[in-house]
Every structure is written in structure tokens, then in C-alpha cells.
Amino acid sequence: MQKTMAQEVRSATPLNPTIPSITDVLPSFRLDGHVTIVTGAAGGLAHTLSQALVSQGSELALMDLSLPSLENVKTELELFQKQNNIPPVKISLWACDISNADEVEMVVKSIPSSHKGIVPQKLVHTAGFCQNINAHEYDAEKAQKLVNVNLLGSLYICQSMARQLLARRTRRKSISEHIDESGEAMPQFPEASFVLIGSMSGLIVNTPQPQCAYNMSKAGVIHLVKSLAAEWAKFGIRVNAISPGYIATALTKKVISQSQEGAALQKEWTNRIPLGRMAEPKEFIGSMLYLLSRSASSYTTGENMVVDGGYVCW
Ligand SMILES: NC(=O)c1ccc[n+]([C@@H]2O[C@H](COP(=O)([O-])OP(=O)(O)OC[C@H]3O[C@@H](n4cnc5c(N)ncnc54)[C@H](O)[C@@H]3O)[C@@H](O)[C@H]2O)c1
């Protein structure tokens, strides 16, 4: 039976205009129009996370110590995009020692020039390394180097990105502002989300391998995240950590499979993991996308998401 004009109009009108639309209730994890800075981009974890980022439409500014290793990553990412029919996105490469504050500042300042002026508001900071040395034998220079990279490097990259955002305020009047208690106008960057890779080692002491400097550096990263989150909430910049347990990256898989010692180590580790296995890098994509997404995690800041197969429960 044909509908009358009045019936047509009624069926096109929402029954209750106060009912939210699907986009109001379901978060989006798309990152189109954004540039995400990925540090440690030539590493095992970053490789997988970068694949997820381009799949969500984000342009990438990849940072690591050497350009040749980044060029390999870019080639592989382009192949990944092509094979999966993902529209190509701009990927820029930056050689940079994360423990050198001046270098970090220079690179972060330069990134917009390679991305049509877009200032990065998303960070996935994975640069870091571990050393297994007995505490009583730890050489001071080695310990300082590790802390400079893992902990101070985390501060430098966040500082430089925040400075770029705040500098943009003076150039662009369109940036929204909110008035704080003292009546001062604060620029707001509700899309800004910095995700730092910590480690369960910032919460527990790994065994049997000795790694005191690494453990203290990651404990520092977790507390740095809370400090920055508290301080920069007034700008709308969210800062969070993901703390992985043991990850089976290409590198760790090789170490484990090529020596008896490696196999024994893996057995010892997995015995202590309630889920009974090491993580795959792809198992960190969900937490990363959640933390980067404005609509999913707008009320999450200063959080340390532990993704460790339950290791810290025991
Ligand atoms: N693999 C694990 O089991 C595990 C567990 C918990 C946490 N994490 C953390 O996850 C992150 C990534 O780990 P991964 O397994 O991919 O390691 P990885 O060694 O494969 O990658 C780390 C990357 O950081 C880069 N890097 C090191 N020093 C740097 C510096 N001074 N400046 C710039 N870049 C530098 C390296 O070149 C490398 O490409 C690290 O922060 C690590 O501590 C790893």
C-alpha cells in the first residue's frame, strides 16, 4: 500500500530528537588528517603499530637513529598499503637521537614542513632499549646513557611536541580556548594525545635477568606520564602509557630460537605469565588506537595501561 505524504514525513522525522546518533555513541578510531610521530620507528613493536596507523588514515613522521633502517620500514609500509588497497599516506623519515634534546626539538619543528603544515598532535613513543647488567657491576656511563634515552628522551619528545602546539596558538587565532580559574585563556588541543611505551618493568622486577637501570627508567616513564598529564590537562593534551609485558618481536623470537639460553629464558618468563605466552606486537594495537582516539578516550589521561598477559597479577 502506498504511503500518504503525511506518513512519508512522519517516517523521516526521528521519533525522539533527543536520542543520540550512532556517531555519538560509537567512538571512531580513524586518524585521517592527522600526522602521528612514531619514535623507535625501525623497531619491532613500532613496525606493527605503524601498519595500524596508516590503516586508520594517519600520515606518519617516523623517527629513529638511522635513515637507512627507516627507509626499509617505509618501503615495507608502502607495500603493506598497496597489498591491502589502503590509500597511500605521506610518510616522512627523520634520523634523530631521542636523548639529544636539541635534535629532537629541531626535528619536531621541521615535521610540519613535510606534511603540508600539519602540526602533529598524536605521538606513539617506542624508542628505548634494555640492558642486562648486574647492579653492582653497572658502569655509570652505561646507566646514564640508558636513562637518557628511555626516560629523558620521553620527556624531550613530549616537550617538543607540546611546544609546537602551543606556538601554533600565537599563529592561529582559530584554536579554541577555555578560561581557567584565574581567568587566563588556555589554548585547547582536544585531539592531542601522546602515548608512551612504558613496560611492566616499571611496576615489577623482572627475573632472572638483572636490569635495574631499565626498570628504573620505565618506572620513571610511568610517573612522567602522570606528571605531564596533570600539567597539560589545561591545554587538552592527554598523555598516557602502555606498559607491555614480554613481546615476541622478530628480534626476541630470533634470540629465543637460536640459543639454549634463550629457550630457557622464554620458559622461565612464560611460566610467570598467567596467559602462558609472550605477546604478539599486534596485541598492542587496540590499546594504542583507544588512547589516540579522541572520541574513545577523551576522559583518559595519566593512565598506565598494563598489557602483560596478567604478569603483574602474581
Ligand atoms: N620487546 C619487549 O619484550 C618489550 C617489553 C616491554 C616494553 N618494551 C618497550 O617497547 C619499546 C619498543 O620495543 P621493541 O621490542 O620494539 O624494541 P626494538 O629494539 O625493536 O625497537 C626500539 C627502537 O628504538 C630505537 N632507539 C634506541 N635508542 C634510540 C635513540 N637514542 N634514539 C632514537 N631511537 C632509538 C632503536 O633503534 C629501535 O629501532 C621499547 O621502549 C621497549 O622498552 C619492549
The ligand as a Gaussian input file, in Angstrom:
#p B3LYP/6-31G(d) Opt

LIG

0 1
 N       60.158000      -6.259000      23.430000
 C       59.658000      -6.401000      24.652000
 O       59.507000      -7.504000      25.188000
 C       59.232000      -5.149000      25.425000
 C       58.554000      -5.321000      26.648000
 C       58.149000      -4.186000      27.339000
 C       58.420000      -2.939000      26.842000
 N       59.085000      -2.807000      25.665000
 C       59.359000      -1.460000      25.188000
 O       58.762000      -1.284000      23.932000
 C       59.529000      -0.373000      23.152000
 C       59.811000      -0.973000      21.785000
 O       60.463000      -2.206000      21.964000
 P       60.866000      -3.162000      20.752000
 O       60.764000      -4.543000      21.261000
 O       60.149000      -2.772000      19.541000
 O       62.420000      -2.815000      20.665000
 P       63.327000      -2.566000      19.365000
 O       64.734000      -2.627000      19.841000
 O       62.916000      -3.471000      18.270000
 O       62.943000      -1.061000      18.968000
 C       63.396000       0.063000      19.659000
 C       63.802000       1.125000      18.654000
 O       64.259000       2.265000      19.396000
 C       65.344000       2.805000      18.695000
 N       66.220000       3.570000      19.567000
 C       67.039000       3.114000      20.527000
 N       67.754000       4.130000      21.051000
 C       67.373000       5.251000      20.409000
 C       67.750000       6.605000      20.485000
 N       68.728000       7.033000      21.319000
 N       67.146000       7.499000      19.686000
 C       66.183000       7.108000      18.812000
 N       65.793000       5.830000      18.682000
 C       66.384000       4.907000      19.468000
 C       66.094000       1.593000      18.134000
 O       66.943000       1.966000      17.057000
 C       64.962000       0.674000      17.755000
 O       64.613000       0.818000      16.388000
 C       60.761000      -0.044000      23.976000
 O       60.566000       1.172000      24.658000
 C       60.833000      -1.180000      24.971000
 O       61.482000      -0.821000      26.154000
 C       59.503000      -3.885000      24.937000

